[in-house]
Amino acid sequence: MITFTRAVHLLPIFFPILIVVTILTPYIIAVSLDHVYPFLPCISKTAGFEPEGSIFGFLMFLVALIGLLTIFTRYLQLKGFSQQGFEANVLHKVKWFNTISLLSGVSCILGVVLVANFHFSNLAKKGCYRNGQLVGFRLLRVHNAGTLMLFLGGGVYFWFQTLISYHGIAVKLNSKSMFLFRLAVSCIVTITGVVYPFLKDFAYTKYSGRVQLNSVTAAAHWSPNEGGWAVQVASNAGEWIDCLSLAIYAASFYKEFQTFSLDVSYVENAELEKGWNGKYSKIRQSKEEEVSDE
């Protein structure tokens, strides 16, 4: 048997940093190449051209990978802690909250994968844009569905983790101030997540530019002298706040991830024995060792 341990407390550090790098890198490149109007553009529009589109897709895959590891590690931590930390009347609730958090977190990660694959640069490659004009909506709907899964799944994850944090105060899983912090972040994400899509739709109805907004170039260069720009910026601000809130919330797990470690074991088949219930268990001694002991 081979056993090794990894420091899981690095995940809540690396994951938020990766999120920030993922949304800032395409933005910096897009602004430097004059691909977007620089003041608070839509995050998706910053990946509307190359090379920032490919960089955005690659970084989003890394976000999905590290995010999935972070979510599953948190699930295992709470699953192990709940066996001995919570009282019986709370234990059932926490187990359900933990399971729902895992499912909503996985939904959020699937949304990240969809956004990574169907960002605006890829839509242009696959024929959704022709000569700068949007001619097909099917692929764009996949992108929007991924965005919905990302923010809706993330919002549900926030709230159920906040509920767990509330019950965690009594058993010293986390402090009261940490619960209040997560509650505040959850409220902010919920408010901005509900408001910004409506602001975006309203901004599109007020657009007064000479170029149609189904042009990827026009959408990326929406400027203050065109109608609806201020409302569009407010919508984009909500999107940026949601993404940064995801990073901040993940970072709040750092102290709690320092209280445990995960052991991953590799066990040879020869060391396993099938029991009456059909499950395998590890054999402490081989038959040769048992004979020698006799």
N, C-alpha and C positions, 0 to 999 in steps of 0.2 A: 504494500500500500504506500502511495506517495501522497503527502499532504502539504499544501502550501497556503499561505495567508497573504491577502492583499489589503492595503490601507484604503478603506472605502471613504475615509473622511476627505479625500482629495476630490471626490466627485462633485460635492456642492461648491467647490471652488472652480474647477475646470469647466463645468457645465455653464454657469452664468457668464464666465469670460468668453466662452465659445459663442454664446448667443449674441453678446455685444459685438464681437468680431464679425459675426455673420451678417449683421444688419449695417454695420458701419463700413466694412470694406467695400461692398458694391456701391454704397452711397458716395464714398470718397472718390472712387474711380469714375463713377458716372458724372459727378460734378466736375472733376478735373478734365474730362473729355467733352463737357458741355452736352451730355446726353439727357440731363434733367434740369429743371429749374431748382436752384440750390436750397430754397427755404422750405423745409419740411415736406419733401415729396412723399408720395405713397411708397411704402417699402417695396411693393411688387414692381413699381415703375423703375426703381433704381436697378433692377435686374432685367430691364427691357431691351438692352442692347448687349453686344459682346465687346470686351471680354468679361464684363462684370456678371453677365448672365450665367456663364459656365462656373465662375468662381462661387456665385451664390448657390447654385445647385450642389456643388461639391461640399460647401460648408454646411448646407442644410442636412445633407446625409450624415455628416459628423454630429450635428445637433441631435438628429434622430437616434443615432447609436448611443451617444453618451446619455441622452435623456432617458432612453429605455433602461439603461443600466441603473441610472439614478432612481427611477420610479420603482423598478423591481427590487432594488436594494432597500428602499424605504419600506416596501411591502414586507420583505423578509424581516426587517428590524422590528416592525410593529407586530408581526405574527409571532416572533419569538418573545417579545416583551409582554404581549398580552397574556401569555400562558401563566405568568407568575406576577405580573404587575397590577392588573386591574381586578377589581372586585367582581364577583359573579354577576351582579345586576347590571354592570357596565360592560362586562366582557363581550356579551353577545352583540351589543351595539357597535363596539369598536371593531369586532371582526367583520361585521357587515360594512361599516364605513371604510375599512381597509380594502375589502374586496371591490367595492364600488370605486374607490380611488384608483385601484389598479386598472380596472376596465376603462375608466374615463381617461386615465393617463395614457394607456395604449391607444385609445381613440385619438388623443391629441398627437401622439407620435405618428400615427398613420396619416393624419392631416399634414404634418411636416413633410412626410415622404411625398404626398401628392403635390404639395406646393413646390417641392424641390424638382419634381419631374415636369410639372406643367406651369412653370413660371413664364413670364411674358416673352422672354428671349426664345424659349423652346416653342412657344406657340407660333412665333414667326417662322421658325424652321419647319414646322409641321403643316404650314399652309393656312393657319388661322388668320394670319395677316398676309395680304398680298398687295404689293406696292404701297405699304404703309397703312392699308385700310383693313379693318376687321370684317371678314367675310363669312366667318363661321363661329358659332357660339358653343359648340359641343365641348371642345377642349377648354374653352374659357370657363365653362360651367364646372368642369373637373377641378380647375384651379380654385374657383370660388367655394366649391364643396370642401376642398382641402383646408381652405382658410377657416370655414365654418367649423370643421371638425377640430382644428387646432385651438381656436379660441373658446369654443363651447366645451370641448373636452377639458381644456386647461382650467376653465372657470369652475366646472363641476369638481375637478381634482382639488382646486384651491379650497372650496367650501367644505368638502368632506375631510380634508387634512386639517382644516381649521376646527372642525367639530372634534376630531381626535385630539387636537392640541388643547381644547377646552377640558376634556376628560383627563388629559395628561398632566394637568396642573396638580391634581390631588395625589398622583403617584410619582411626582417629580420627574416625569418624562421631559417636561419643558416648563419654563417659567410662565407666570401670568402675563408678563410684558411681551413674551414671544407670542402668546395666544392673541393678545390685542394687536400686535404688529401684523400677524397673519390675517386677522379679521379685517383690519384696515386695508390691506392689499387686496383682499378678496372683494371688498366693497368697491374699491376703485376699479378693479378689472370688470366687475359686473356692470357698473354704471357706464364706463367707456365702451364696453363691448356691446351694450344695447344701443347707445346713442350714436356711435360713429358710423354704422352702416346707413342709418336714416339720414345723417348729415351728408354722406357721400351721394346718396340718391338725390337729395335736395339740391346739392351743388351742381349736379349734372343738368338739372332742369333750369338752372340759372346761368349756365354757360353761354357766353355771348361772343366767343371767338369766331374768326372767319373760317377756320379749319374745323371740320367735323371732329367730334370727340371720339369717333370710332377709329381715329388715326392714332397709332401708338406714339407718334412723335408729338402730336398736339396734346395728348394726355400727359406726357412727361414734361412738356414745356408750358403747362398752364401757368400764366403769369398774372400779376396783380391788376393789370389793365384789362383783364377779361372777366366777365361776370361770373360770380360764383366762386371766385378764387379763395376768398376769406373763409367761406363755409367749407370748401375742400381742404384747406389747411387745418381747420379745426377737426375735421374727420381724420386727417392723416395723423394729427397729434394724438388722437385716441388710439390709433393703431400702434404708434410708437410707444405710448404708455403701456399698452397691453403687453407688448414684447419685452420691454424692460422690466415690467412687473413679474413676468415669468422668471426672468433671471434673478431678480431680488428674492422672490419666494423660494426658489431653489437654494439660494445661498443661505437662507435661514436654517437649513438642515445641518449646517456645518458642525455646530456644537454637539448635536444629537448623534451625528455620525461618528464622533470621536469616542463614543461610549461603547462601541462594539466593533468586532471584525468578523469577516466571513472566511470560513475555512472551506476550501474546495478539495475534495479527496478523489484520488484515482485508485480504484480497487480492482485487483485481478479477479477474473471469474472463479479462479480456484479458491479464492478466499470467501466466496459466497455460498450459502446453503439455502435451498428452497424449503420453506416451512409448510405447515399444514394449511395455512391460509393462502398459499400461492405466492407469498411475498418472500423476497430474499433478505437474508440477514448475514452479517459478517461472522465468520468462524474465527474464534480466538486462537485455536490451535489446529494445526494440521494433524492428520492421522498419524504421520510419522512421529510428530512431537509427542502425541498421546502415548504411543507405544514406548518411546524412550523413557517417558516419565514413569511408566509402570516398571 
